Amino acid sequence: MKNLKQTDPKVYELIKEEEKRQKAVLEMIPSENYASKAVLEALGSVLNNKYSEGYPKKRYYQGNALIDTVEILTQERARKLFGVPHVNVQPYSGSPANTAIYFALLEPLKGKVLGLSLAFGGHLTHGSPVSISGKYFKAIPYHLDKNGLIDYDQVEKLALRGKPNIIVCGATAYPRIIDFKRFGKIADKVGAYLLADVSHIAGLIAGGAHLSPVPYVHVVMTTTHKTLRGPRGALIMVTEKGLKKDPELGDKIDKAVFPGLQGGPHDNQTAAIAVALLEASKPSFKIYAKQVVKNARVLAEELTKFKFNLVGGKTDNHLLLIDLSNKKVNGALAAFALEVAGIVVNKNAVPNDPMPPFYPSGVRLGTPAITTRGMKEKEMVKIAFWINNVIEEIRGEELPKDKEQRSEFWKEFKKRFAKNKKLLKIAGEIKILCTKFSLP
Ligand SMILES: *Cc1c(COP(=O)(O)O)cnc(C)c1O
């Protein structure tokens, strides 16, 4: 980055500092990953300079012959990898992709979306009242049962009663297998479109470590930067089943993405997606995907030995949701302390969480990024041990019930624990471990 260093030493320094941080810690936010150097090179290429509104062979700007080839190649790779007849590779990211799907298939203010409630692990774009998906369309939320599992009977009842136009299956914080087949039956029964939002698990699906929704749903949306390990971006795929239900489905979605919602596609991003799709089609990616799941399972087993309470009981995929209530430790405090110790996770609500979203009762963590670095079962055992030590260190730190006292306590807690000796000692040990596992 010698040019950047010369032109803008400030931004250069910030990037270098962030690189150092990423190297020195265990990145365990389940939606994060490390894209390869090849992906980053495509992303940082001259393709950034081009405007290409429209689709291959139907552009509104000149000079797009090569861009057409890039976009067609990306489409071909996505269709082949996921086994779908139609794909749109232009969405800027996952949220705009879901918005485009709703725009394509729902009547404004009248169309209905049945999706997993945000508080139970759904995404903002699945009908949350603070999101455009809940403000411009009618949202019908479904919940998890008391064991932290999707209650398919409840989904069916809500679908029969509410007659949604779209049913969304998929989540941001659900550690178990999703029964796409059952969702397919429910959607067919009420004549709804079924959208599988596999943003979190697309890499596992591509690598054969998770069942594919393709035979059972009409539309599949995924981000490209989570387990799929590409640049930020998204794919909207239409399945055979989708085209059978509605032969115009592909066209409707393409029109909703452009000109409906977006302008020019990010061609550098498209090229980087192509690279990620190629990488994901290699045998080594299958090994990666299996290892992600294996690592998550070992981590879950080890944490269970320390009496951590896992939502859903265990994990089938790349992530774990820990309910810390039995430890008498709040999720926000835990996430902060873990970061001081070099373990980066996010605080997360648990099903029926009595706490507000800023101080939820749980933390969410996953294995995609650390598995990219090459960590395996042996490291997971160590990580579980460290996590337990961190939580033990802050046990008894009680968050006051009163709102004002609470924010005072939070400030003071951060001050105290930012310099905690035991936590910093763990951070040092993790830094040493991390030197053995390089970033791409
Ligand atoms: C991450 C995610 C999204 C949104 O992706 P962004 O790229 O952050 O907009 C949508 N749905 C699910 C299930 C996700 O996990």
Ligand as a Chemical Component Dictionary entry (heavy atoms), coordinates in Angstrom:
data_LIG
# 
_chem_comp.id                   LIG 
_chem_comp.type                 NON-POLYMER 
_chem_comp.pdbx_formal_charge   0 
_chem_comp.three_letter_code    LIG 
# 
loop_
_chem_comp_atom.comp_id 
_chem_comp_atom.atom_id 
_chem_comp_atom.alt_atom_id 
_chem_comp_atom.type_symbol 
_chem_comp_atom.charge 
_chem_comp_atom.model_Cartn_x 
_chem_comp_atom.model_Cartn_y 
_chem_comp_atom.model_Cartn_z 
_chem_comp_atom.pdbx_ordinal 
LIG C1 C1 C 0 -26.104 -10.254 7.674 1  
LIG C2 C2 C 0 -27.493 -10.564 7.327 2  
LIG C3 C3 C 0 -28.250 -9.746  6.467 3  
LIG C4 C4 C 0 -27.827 -8.371  6.007 4  
LIG O1 O1 O 0 -26.638 -8.207  5.480 5  
LIG P1 P1 P 0 -25.910 -6.767  5.394 6  
LIG O2 O2 O 0 -24.923 -7.057  4.344 7  
LIG O3 O3 O 0 -25.349 -6.511  6.736 8  
LIG O4 O4 O 0 -26.912 -5.761  4.972 9  
LIG C5 C5 C 0 -29.511 -10.160 6.110 10 
LIG N1 N1 N 0 -30.022 -11.304 6.588 11 
LIG C6 C6 C 0 -29.349 -12.094 7.443 12 
LIG C7 C7 C 0 -29.984 -13.338 7.942 13 
LIG C8 C8 C 0 -28.070 -11.747 7.844 14 
LIG O5 O5 O 0 -27.429 -12.512 8.713 15 
# 
loop_
_chem_comp_bond.comp_id 
_chem_comp_bond.atom_id_1 
_chem_comp_bond.atom_id_2 
_chem_comp_bond.value_order 
_chem_comp_bond.pdbx_ordinal 
LIG C1 C2 SING 1  
LIG C2 C3 SING 2  
LIG C2 C8 DOUB 3  
LIG C3 C4 SING 4  
LIG C3 C5 DOUB 5  
LIG C4 O1 SING 6  
LIG O1 P1 SING 7  
LIG P1 O2 DOUB 8  
LIG P1 O3 SING 9  
LIG P1 O4 SING 10 
LIG C5 N1 SING 11 
LIG N1 C6 DOUB 12 
LIG C6 C7 SING 13 
LIG C6 C8 SING 14 
LIG C8 O5 SING 15 
# 
